Amino acid sequence: MESVIRVVPKENFHLELEFDTGEVRLFDVRPYLEMGVFRKLKETALFERAFVAFDTVCWPGNLDIAPETLYDLSVSVKP
């Protein structure tokens, strides 16, 4: 399983992710913004507080998305 080692919140609720494989990928959080606890991430100030912990992306308030989801549903960023 790939682990997230860096996250950069981007505009329009996207995350730029670097994985331990060296890959940089872009994940669209928008589909999650209407689901349960992830509704909180509509608040831009909270969304932008994304950080890496436990090999994945987390936010204050015990919010996180599984690293396999982040990897499988993201697209490669070409350098």
Secondary structure, 3 states (H helix, E strand, C coil): CCCEEEEEEECCCEEEEEECCCCEEEEECHHHCCCHHHHHHHCHHHHCCCEEECCEEEECCCEEECHHHHHHCCEECCC
